[in-house]
Structure formats: structure tokens, C-alpha cells
């Protein structure tokens, strides 16, 4: 997932944790403007005012997937969301890509 072309729309950092790894999403460097910010700028333009640039959000928690191998209560691999807070936007497409790859790899072990 660290190489370009891995299929992820969001870059990740791999962090070792007990019994597994965390694939933590890195902050994107986009010029995304929320609907609320866009409306505020539009209202300012309608009033003839210069729109005030909203300060760029710096979010500490971008989300991620933690993959853990467990022996108890029975052997299993679990994938959990991690690195979240109330403002984190869930990156569903990147999560789906990770889960699809994990399921594919796990199917090889079952054979």
C-alpha cells in the first residue's frame, strides 16, 4: 500500500502494533473547501466583500485500519477502524481497497 498504484486514494503510513499493524491515513494536501465554507464565500461575494479564506484545517486524526491477528478465543484476523475522532472523515474507498486486498490474501491461507 506504500507504493504508487496500490489502488489507495489516500496515502498511508504503516505502524507496527502488538499482534498486527495500523495503516494510518496521511493528511491529504488538497484545497478542499467544505459546503459551509463555500456558502460563506458566496455570500461575501454577493455583498461585494472579499471572501475571507478559511484557515486550512489541520486534523490530527485522519483515520486508518488496524489489522490484528488473534489466537483467542479462536484464530482470526480482525480489521478495525483506528486513529479517529469526532471530526474524522471516513475514507470509505480507501478502506474498501484495504479490505478487498486483505480478504484476497486471507483466502490464500484457507486453501
Steps between C-alpha positions, in 0.01 A plus 500: 500500500802727522578486128329719241235306312395299805141605440471722807361847449656611830868442587572295814769456759557149637547481878587178682274421797466197726380205287461703182532830320317827460456647154457864601377743237729797443351849470429592142631822355183604328327831458167348603245756613202384701144584397475737797821683402386520137164654601671756726730606215202524263308723744804724541533538121127583471548779756796629304744399771820310456447144619709419802714195442419245763803378685610164365389224727774304664359176619696279734299187432443407137373147570642164405464124523662287770553137397545267798569126513347328804523145633228529762209428525585333165750577223386802302605819327308816586497836327389798704476871433764695690644849539155663506337790679165673462619710203664220303358443153476126436692410185266229377665442162846453652355277773326289235827461306684387814224255595482353150876438499486351851215264406687392187818430697306317774331275245845368405552380860171308508598273210 
